[in-house]
Amino acid sequence: MKCAQHVGLVLRSNLLVVLVAMSITAIAHDEITTTFECHKIVVDGEETDQCHCHVPGEEPVNSSCDDALSMELLLELEKVDQNLFFGLRVEPEDTCTEYNVAEYPSGSTLDLIKAQELGGIFGAFEDQCFDTYKDVDVDHLVARKEAHDSGLCAAEAQTKIDFSNDLENIALASASVNRSKSDRDPADWLPDHNACWYVWQHMHVKRKYDMTIDEAEKNAIDSVLQECTIEELVLEVDESCTLPQF
């Protein structure tokens, strides 16, 4: 059996179904269960690095036990019900208090810290390396105003600060791209490159801070994910990018 090249992300009856096809020679039991569980596949008496996972109400799937992203995809099934989208509540935006950027301060060295994490000055939205920090701005994947309007307006002051400085919500981008994105969400803006990673990370950050997602945002993300492979949900950094020498 050939390894599948794509992962289909399909919403059926508002339930997320993740289909992961892998090259597995062992035969595993195929009954449908009501709980999520995984166990390692044993071949010739030895455990492999492949897992056989039972997905609530669906056919079992096989996936790499070491592939954290695959497992995260499957684990999301437990969070999804008829009122959720990838674990996110679908609700209209609601500004419970007036947005004030001063409530969302971010550190002045986030660009340096993010570049060090990436191994170079890499702009994900443009899929390119930059030579100096002057060439890039710090972008919040979930914009601070978007976060405020998606439930963070009711959060504690420290939570707003933590969100604003969370490296999982930071990308580097040219000034023109950063201004083009501004405070838009995926319903109104998508990058030319790494869109699959962007919308997946956007949802991850929103889940992390218990934010909501609106209907237009949900539909836009769903459209993007229909065309994504598992590999495209992970940001692949250009290894030729470097850090400036001071």
Contacts in CASP RR format, 6 or more apart in sequence:
PFRMAT RR
TARGET T0000
AUTHOR 0000-0000-0000
METHOD contacts of the structure
MODEL  1
MKCAQHVGLVLRSNLLVVLVAMSITAIAHDEITTTFECHKIVVDGEETDQ
CHCHVPGEEPVNSSCDDALSMELLLELEKVDQNLFFGLRVEPEDTCTEYN
VAEYPSGSTLDLIKAQELGGIFGAFEDQCFDTYKDVDVDHLVARKEAHDS
GLCAAEAQTKIDFSNDLENIALASASVNRSKSDRDPADWLPDHNACWYVW
QHMHVKRKYDMTIDEAEKNAIDSVLQECTIEELVLEVDESCTLPQF
1 21 0 8 1.000
1 23 0 8 1.000
1 24 0 8 1.000
2 23 0 8 1.000
3 21 0 8 1.000
3 22 0 8 1.000
3 23 0 8 1.000
4 19 0 8 1.000
4 20 0 8 1.000
4 21 0 8 1.000
4 22 0 8 1.000
5 229 0 8 1.000
6 229 0 8 1.000
7 18 0 8 1.000
7 19 0 8 1.000
7 20 0 8 1.000
7 73 0 8 1.000
7 228 0 8 1.000
7 229 0 8 1.000
7 230 0 8 1.000
8 18 0 8 1.000
8 19 0 8 1.000
8 226 0 8 1.000
9 16 0 8 1.000
9 18 0 8 1.000
9 222 0 8 1.000
9 225 0 8 1.000
9 226 0 8 1.000
9 228 0 8 1.000
10 16 0 8 1.000
10 17 0 8 1.000
10 19 0 8 1.000
10 226 0 8 1.000
11 17 0 8 1.000
11 85 0 8 1.000
11 222 0 8 1.000
13 82 0 8 1.000
14 80 0 8 1.000
14 81 0 8 1.000
14 82 0 8 1.000
15 77 0 8 1.000
15 80 0 8 1.000
15 81 0 8 1.000
15 82 0 8 1.000
16 76 0 8 1.000
16 77 0 8 1.000
16 80 0 8 1.000
16 86 0 8 1.000
17 55 0 8 1.000
17 58 0 8 1.000
18 55 0 8 1.000
18 61 0 8 1.000
18 73 0 8 1.000
18 74 0 8 1.000
18 76 0 8 1.000
18 77 0 8 1.000
19 61 0 8 1.000
20 61 0 8 1.000
20 62 0 8 1.000
20 63 0 8 1.000
20 70 0 8 1.000
20 73 0 8 1.000
20 74 0 8 1.000
20 230 0 8 1.000
21 61 0 8 1.000
21 62 0 8 1.000
22 50 0 8 1.000
22 62 0 8 1.000
22 63 0 8 1.000
22 64 0 8 1.000
24 41 0 8 1.000
24 50 0 8 1.000
24 62 0 8 1.000
25 43 0 8 1.000
26 41 0 8 1.000
26 42 0 8 1.000
26 43 0 8 1.000
26 48 0 8 1.000
26 50 0 8 1.000
28 41 0 8 1.000
28 52 0 8 1.000
28 60 0 8 1.000
28 62 0 8 1.000
29 52 0 8 1.000
29 60 0 8 1.000
30 59 0 8 1.000
30 60 0 8 1.000
31 54 0 8 1.000
31 60 0 8 1.000
32 54 0 8 1.000
32 57 0 8 1.000
32 58 0 8 1.000
32 59 0 8 1.000
32 60 0 8 1.000
33 54 0 8 1.000
33 55 0 8 1.000
33 56 0 8 1.000
33 57 0 8 1.000
34 56 0 8 1.000
34 57 0 8 1.000
35 54 0 8 1.000
35 56 0 8 1.000
36 53 0 8 1.000
36 54 0 8 1.000
36 55 0 8 1.000
36 56 0 8 1.000
36 74 0 8 1.000
36 75 0 8 1.000
36 77 0 8 1.000
36 78 0 8 1.000
37 53 0 8 1.000
37 54 0 8 1.000
38 51 0 8 1.000
38 52 0 8 1.000
38 53 0 8 1.000
38 54 0 8 1.000
38 63 0 8 1.000
38 65 0 8 1.000
38 71 0 8 1.000
38 74 0 8 1.000
39 51 0 8 1.000
39 52 0 8 1.000
40 47 0 8 1.000
40 48 0 8 1.000
40 49 0 8 1.000
40 50 0 8 1.000
40 51 0 8 1.000
40 52 0 8 1.000
40 65 0 8 1.000
41 47 0 8 1.000
41 48 0 8 1.000
41 50 0 8 1.000
41 51 0 8 1.000
41 52 0 8 1.000
41 62 0 8 1.000
42 48 0 8 1.000
49 64 0 8 1.000
49 65 0 8 1.000
49 66 0 8 1.000
50 62 0 8 1.000
50 63 0 8 1.000
50 64 0 8 1.000
50 65 0 8 1.000
51 62 0 8 1.000
51 63 0 8 1.000
51 64 0 8 1.000
51 65 0 8 1.000
51 71 0 8 1.000
52 60 0 8 1.000
52 61 0 8 1.000
52 62 0 8 1.000
53 60 0 8 1.000
53 61 0 8 1.000
53 62 0 8 1.000
53 63 0 8 1.000
53 74 0 8 1.000
54 60 0 8 1.000
55 61 0 8 1.000
55 74 0 8 1.000
55 77 0 8 1.000
56 77 0 8 1.000
56 78 0 8 1.000
58 77 0 8 1.000
61 74 0 8 1.000
63 70 0 8 1.000
63 71 0 8 1.000
63 74 0 8 1.000
64 70 0 8 1.000
65 71 0 8 1.000
67 230 0 8 1.000
69 230 0 8 1.000
69 233 0 8 1.000
69 234 0 8 1.000
70 230 0 8 1.000
73 230 0 8 1.000
73 233 0 8 1.000
76 86 0 8 1.000
76 87 0 8 1.000
79 86 0 8 1.000
79 87 0 8 1.000
80 86 0 8 1.000
80 87 0 8 1.000
83 89 0 8 1.000
83 90 0 8 1.000
84 90 0 8 1.000
85 213 0 8 1.000
85 218 0 8 1.000
85 221 0 8 1.000
85 222 0 8 1.000
86 203 0 8 1.000
86 207 0 8 1.000
86 221 0 8 1.000
87 207 0 8 1.000
88 203 0 8 1.000
88 206 0 8 1.000
88 207 0 8 1.000
88 211 0 8 1.000
88 212 0 8 1.000
88 213 0 8 1.000
88 218 0 8 1.000
89 212 0 8 1.000
89 213 0 8 1.000
90 212 0 8 1.000
90 213 0 8 1.000
90 214 0 8 1.000
90 215 0 8 1.000
90 218 0 8 1.000
91 212 0 8 1.000
91 213 0 8 1.000
91 214 0 8 1.000
92 214 0 8 1.000
92 215 0 8 1.000
93 149 0 8 1.000
93 150 0 8 1.000
93 212 0 8 1.000
93 214 0 8 1.000
94 149 0 8 1.000
94 151 0 8 1.000
94 153 0 8 1.000
94 212 0 8 1.000
95 148 0 8 1.000
95 149 0 8 1.000
95 153 0 8 1.000
96 151 0 8 1.000
96 153 0 8 1.000
96 154 0 8 1.000
97 148 0 8 1.000
97 153 0 8 1.000
97 154 0 8 1.000
99 144 0 8 1.000
99 145 0 8 1.000
99 148 0 8 1.000
99 149 0 8 1.000
99 153 0 8 1.000
101 144 0 8 1.000
101 145 0 8 1.000
103 148 0 8 1.000
103 157 0 8 1.000
103 160 0 8 1.000
104 144 0 8 1.000
104 147 0 8 1.000
104 148 0 8 1.000
104 160 0 8 1.000
104 161 0 8 1.000
104 163 0 8 1.000
104 164 0 8 1.000
105 161 0 8 1.000
105 164 0 8 1.000
106 138 0 8 1.000
106 140 0 8 1.000
106 164 0 8 1.000
106 165 0 8 1.000
107 164 0 8 1.000
107 165 0 8 1.000
110 138 0 8 1.000
110 165 0 8 1.000
110 167 0 8 1.000
110 170 0 8 1.000
111 121 0 8 1.000
111 133 0 8 1.000
111 136 0 8 1.000
111 137 0 8 1.000
111 138 0 8 1.000
111 172 0 8 1.000
112 133 0 8 1.000
113 167 0 8 1.000
114 138 0 8 1.000
114 167 0 8 1.000
114 170 0 8 1.000
114 171 0 8 1.000
114 172 0 8 1.000
115 121 0 8 1.000
115 122 0 8 1.000
115 133 0 8 1.000
115 172 0 8 1.000
115 243 0 8 1.000
116 243 0 8 1.000
117 167 0 8 1.000
118 172 0 8 1.000
118 237 0 8 1.000
118 241 0 8 1.000
119 237 0 8 1.000
119 241 0 8 1.000
119 242 0 8 1.000
119 243 0 8 1.000
120 129 0 8 1.000
120 237 0 8 1.000
120 241 0 8 1.000
120 242 0 8 1.000
120 243 0 8 1.000
121 129 0 8 1.000
121 130 0 8 1.000
121 131 0 8 1.000
121 132 0 8 1.000
121 133 0 8 1.000
121 135 0 8 1.000
121 136 0 8 1.000
121 172 0 8 1.000
121 241 0 8 1.000
121 242 0 8 1.000
121 243 0 8 1.000
121 244 0 8 1.000
122 128 0 8 1.000
122 129 0 8 1.000
122 130 0 8 1.000
122 172 0 8 1.000
122 237 0 8 1.000
122 238 0 8 1.000
122 241 0 8 1.000
123 129 0 8 1.000
123 130 0 8 1.000
123 136 0 8 1.000
123 171 0 8 1.000
123 172 0 8 1.000
123 173 0 8 1.000
123 174 0 8 1.000
124 171 0 8 1.000
124 172 0 8 1.000
124 173 0 8 1.000
124 191 0 8 1.000
124 193 0 8 1.000
124 194 0 8 1.000
124 197 0 8 1.000
124 198 0 8 1.000
124 235 0 8 1.000
124 237 0 8 1.000
125 139 0 8 1.000
125 171 0 8 1.000
125 173 0 8 1.000
125 177 0 8 1.000
125 181 0 8 1.000
125 191 0 8 1.000
125 192 0 8 1.000
125 193 0 8 1.000
125 194 0 8 1.000
125 198 0 8 1.000
126 173 0 8 1.000
126 174 0 8 1.000
126 177 0 8 1.000
126 191 0 8 1.000
126 192 0 8 1.000
126 193 0 8 1.000
127 192 0 8 1.000
127 193 0 8 1.000
127 194 0 8 1.000
127 238 0 8 1.000
128 238 0 8 1.000
129 238 0 8 1.000
129 240 0 8 1.000
129 241 0 8 1.000
129 242 0 8 1.000
130 136 0 8 1.000
130 172 0 8 1.000
130 174 0 8 1.000
130 241 0 8 1.000
131 244 0 8 1.000
132 244 0 8 1.000
133 244 0 8 1.000
135 174 0 8 1.000
136 172 0 8 1.000
136 173 0 8 1.000
136 174 0 8 1.000
136 175 0 8 1.000
137 172 0 8 1.000
137 173 0 8 1.000
137 174 0 8 1.000
137 175 0 8 1.000
137 178 0 8 1.000
138 170 0 8 1.000
138 171 0 8 1.000
138 172 0 8 1.000
138 178 0 8 1.000
139 170 0 8 1.000
139 171 0 8 1.000
139 172 0 8 1.000
139 173 0 8 1.000
139 177 0 8 1.000
139 178 0 8 1.000
139 181 0 8 1.000
140 147 0 8 1.000
140 164 0 8 1.000
140 169 0 8 1.000
140 170 0 8 1.000
141 169 0 8 1.000
141 170 0 8 1.000
141 171 0 8 1.000
141 198 0 8 1.000
141 201 0 8 1.000
141 202 0 8 1.000
141 205 0 8 1.000
142 150 0 8 1.000
142 169 0 8 1.000
142 185 0 8 1.000
142 202 0 8 1.000
142 205 0 8 1.000
142 206 0 8 1.000
142 211 0 8 1.000
143 181 0 8 1.000
143 182 0 8 1.000
143 183 0 8 1.000
143 184 0 8 1.000
143 185 0 8 1.000
144 163 0 8 1.000
144 164 0 8 1.000
144 183 0 8 1.000
145 183 0 8 1.000
146 183 0 8 1.000
146 184 0 8 1.000
146 185 0 8 1.000
147 163 0 8 1.000
147 206 0 8 1.000
147 209 0 8 1.000
147 211 0 8 1.000
150 206 0 8 1.000
150 211 0 8 1.000
150 212 0 8 1.000
150 213 0 8 1.000
150 214 0 8 1.000
151 210 0 8 1.000
151 211 0 8 1.000
151 212 0 8 1.000
152 159 0 8 1.000
152 160 0 8 1.000
152 163 0 8 1.000
152 209 0 8 1.000
152 211 0 8 1.000
155 163 0 8 1.000
155 209 0 8 1.000
159 209 0 8 1.000
163 169 0 8 1.000
163 205 0 8 1.000
163 209 0 8 1.000
166 205 0 8 1.000
166 208 0 8 1.000
168 201 0 8 1.000
168 204 0 8 1.000
168 205 0 8 1.000
168 208 0 8 1.000
169 201 0 8 1.000
169 205 0 8 1.000
173 181 0 8 1.000
177 191 0 8 1.000
180 189 0 8 1.000
181 189 0 8 1.000
181 191 0 8 1.000
182 189 0 8 1.000
185 202 0 8 1.000
185 214 0 8 1.000
185 217 0 8 1.000
185 220 0 8 1.000
186 198 0 8 1.000
186 199 0 8 1.000
186 202 0 8 1.000
186 217 0 8 1.000
186 220 0 8 1.000
186 221 0 8 1.000
186 224 0 8 1.000
187 214 0 8 1.000
187 216 0 8 1.000
187 217 0 8 1.000
187 219 0 8 1.000
187 220 0 8 1.000
190 198 0 8 1.000
190 199 0 8 1.000
190 220 0 8 1.000
190 224 0 8 1.000
191 198 0 8 1.000
194 232 0 8 1.000
194 235 0 8 1.000
195 224 0 8 1.000
196 224 0 8 1.000
196 225 0 8 1.000
196 227 0 8 1.000
196 228 0 8 1.000
196 229 0 8 1.000
196 232 0 8 1.000
196 233 0 8 1.000
197 232 0 8 1.000
197 233 0 8 1.000
197 234 0 8 1.000
197 235 0 8 1.000
199 220 0 8 1.000
199 221 0 8 1.000
199 224 0 8 1.000
199 225 0 8 1.000
200 225 0 8 1.000
200 228 0 8 1.000
200 233 0 8 1.000
201 235 0 8 1.000
202 221 0 8 1.000
203 213 0 8 1.000
203 221 0 8 1.000
205 211 0 8 1.000
206 212 0 8 1.000
206 213 0 8 1.000
213 221 0 8 1.000
END
